[in-house]
Amino acid sequence: MGIEDLKDVVKVGLDIGEALSDGIGIEDVSALFGLPDAIAGISNVPAEIADLDEAEKVELKQFVADNFDIPDDKLEEFIESAVSTVIEIYGLYVKFKALNDGDPDA
């Protein structure tokens, strides 16, 4: 299935967080440039998260590390970890929901 749509959504979130990390300014509008791609594929994101394998988790974690940089390194590390944790928890939720919906592939 891949994780391209998930990466588009995560990238927009990271760009917005990075832009706002030093306050709000007109230059921060560039953080929204990826929004159309993220919105276009957002309906695929739950399935991509539910289908994440270990290689894709590693790829996503590296993607976050490569695409997020704020001056506060401790906060940056915390946010990178939080993104990974949220995706893991959401993946469990999607799988649990599929179990309750009677999906035999869950």
C-alpha positions as CSV (number, residue, x, y, z in Angstrom):
1,M,0.0,0.0,0.0
2,G,2.8,2.5,0.8
3,I,2.8,5.5,3.0
4,E,3.0,8.5,0.6
5,D,-0.3,10.0,1.7
6,L,0.6,9.6,5.3
7,K,3.9,11.3,4.7
8,D,2.1,14.2,3.0
9,V,-0.1,14.7,6.0
10,V,2.7,14.4,8.5
11,K,4.9,16.8,6.5
12,V,2.2,19.5,6.6
13,G,1.9,19.1,10.3
14,L,5.7,19.3,10.8
15,D,5.9,22.3,8.5
16,I,3.3,24.2,10.4
17,G,4.8,23.2,13.7
18,E,8.3,24.3,12.5
19,A,6.9,27.6,11.1
20,L,5.2,28.5,14.4
21,S,8.0,27.5,16.7
22,D,9.5,31.0,16.5
23,G,6.2,32.9,16.5
24,I,3.8,33.8,13.7
25,G,4.9,35.8,10.7
26,I,4.0,36.3,7.1
27,E,6.8,34.0,6.0
28,D,5.0,31.1,7.8
29,V,2.4,30.9,5.0
30,S,4.8,28.7,3.0
31,A,4.1,26.0,5.6
32,L,0.7,25.6,4.0
33,F,2.0,24.9,0.5
34,G,1.8,21.1,1.1
35,L,-1.8,21.3,2.2
36,P,-3.4,20.5,-1.1
37,D,-1.4,17.2,-1.4
38,A,-2.2,16.3,2.2
39,I,-5.9,16.9,1.7
40,A,-6.1,15.1,-1.6
41,G,-4.8,11.8,0.0
42,I,-6.1,12.1,3.5
43,S,-8.8,9.5,3.1
44,N,-6.0,6.9,2.4
45,V,-4.2,7.7,5.7
46,P,-6.2,5.4,8.0
47,A,-5.6,2.4,5.8
48,E,-1.9,3.3,5.4
49,I,-1.5,3.5,9.2
50,A,-3.4,0.2,9.7
51,D,-1.1,-1.4,7.1
52,L,2.2,-0.1,8.4
53,D,4.9,-2.7,8.5
54,E,8.2,-2.4,10.4
55,A,10.2,-1.1,7.4
56,E,7.5,1.6,6.9
57,K,7.6,2.6,10.6
58,V,11.4,3.0,10.3
59,E,10.9,5.0,7.0
60,L,8.3,7.2,8.7
61,K,10.5,7.9,11.8
62,Q,13.4,8.8,9.5
63,F,11.1,11.0,7.4
64,V,10.1,12.9,10.5
65,A,13.7,13.3,11.7
66,D,14.8,14.5,8.2
67,N,11.9,17.0,7.8
68,F,11.5,18.6,11.2
69,D,14.1,21.0,12.7
70,I,13.4,23.5,15.4
71,P,16.0,25.4,17.6
72,D,15.0,23.5,20.8
73,D,16.6,20.1,20.3
74,K,15.0,18.6,23.4
75,L,11.5,19.7,22.2
76,E,12.3,18.5,18.7
77,E,13.2,15.0,20.0
78,F,10.1,15.0,22.1
79,I,7.8,15.9,19.2
80,E,9.5,13.4,16.9
81,S,8.8,10.7,19.5
82,A,5.3,11.9,20.0
83,V,4.5,11.7,16.3
84,S,5.7,8.1,16.2
85,T,3.6,7.2,19.3
86,V,0.5,8.9,18.0
87,I,0.7,6.9,14.7
88,E,1.2,3.7,16.6
89,I,-1.8,4.4,18.8
90,Y,-4.0,5.4,15.9
91,G,-2.9,2.2,14.1
92,L,-4.1,0.1,17.1
93,Y,-7.4,2.0,17.1
94,V,-8.0,1.3,13.4
95,K,-7.2,-2.4,13.9
96,F,-9.5,-2.5,16.9
97,K,-12.3,-0.8,15.1
98,A,-11.9,-3.3,12.2
99,L,-12.2,-6.1,14.7
100,N,-15.4,-4.7,16.1
101,D,-16.8,-4.1,12.5
102,G,-16.2,-7.8,11.8
103,D,-13.4,-7.3,9.3
104,P,-11.8,-10.7,8.9
105,D,-8.5,-9.1,7.8
106,A,-8.0,-7.1,10.9
